[in-house]
Structures are given as C-alpha cells and as structure tokens.
Amino acid sequence: MGDQQLLAKRRRKCILILEIFTVALALMSLEVYFNFLGTLVGVAHNLGRDRMAETLFGQGLFVQERARGPNSPAVSDTLDDIAYFYYDTDQSDKAIAAVERSLAICKAKFGTNGPSYAWTL
C-alpha cells in the first residue's frame, strides 16, 4: 500500500471517529455539541482547512435549525459566526447573505432596538 493510500485511509478513519464523537455529543447535550463544533471550526480555520471549517459551520447551522427552529436567536448567533468566518476568508458575498438572514431573525424576534440586532448590525 502506498503512502498516499495509507494517508487517505487514516484520514477517513479520523473523520469517522470525529463523526461518531459529534453524534454522541449531540445526543448528550446540544450546548456541549455546539461548543465542541465551534472549537473544531476554529482549529480547522487556524490550520488553513477553510473548506472543512465551512462544512462544520454548515453542519452546526443545520442542527441548530432542526433543534431550535429556523428563526431562533441561537440560529442568528450561528449565522453571525458564519458571517465573521466568511469575512475573514474574503468571501464577502457569503458574509453579507449570512448577516442579512441574521438581521431578519433579530428584527423579527427583538425589533430594531434590541441588542442582538445592534450586535449583528
């Protein structure tokens, strides 16, 4: 078996272990799961694995929307984090889309005078 094949096999094994671990965390506590996911996103981004970080953000947003509802303040917070990530990676079109959705949620939940709206703005 070549070095590339061995490396690919180890990578798949690591990803599978992480997936099993994240599912177990999600079953135990959503807050622990989201904190762990946020840590993984940060690590991936700091290691230059922005595609992986973006995938993890998408997974977190998907779970947030299913667990708490698509217009939950927690979803707005996740969208803010995603927007910061996109801004940091020079993807301003995606960042603006995330912020606009977050602003819509904040406006509907808290109005334009709420601190969450101001923070997102």
ABEGO torsion letter per residue (X at the ends): XBAAAAAAAAAAAAAAAAAAAAAAAAAABAAAAAAAAAAAAAAAAAAGBAAAAAAAAAAAAAAAAAAAEAABAAAAAAAAAAAAAAAAAGBAAAAAAAAAAAAAAAAAAAEAABAAAAAAX
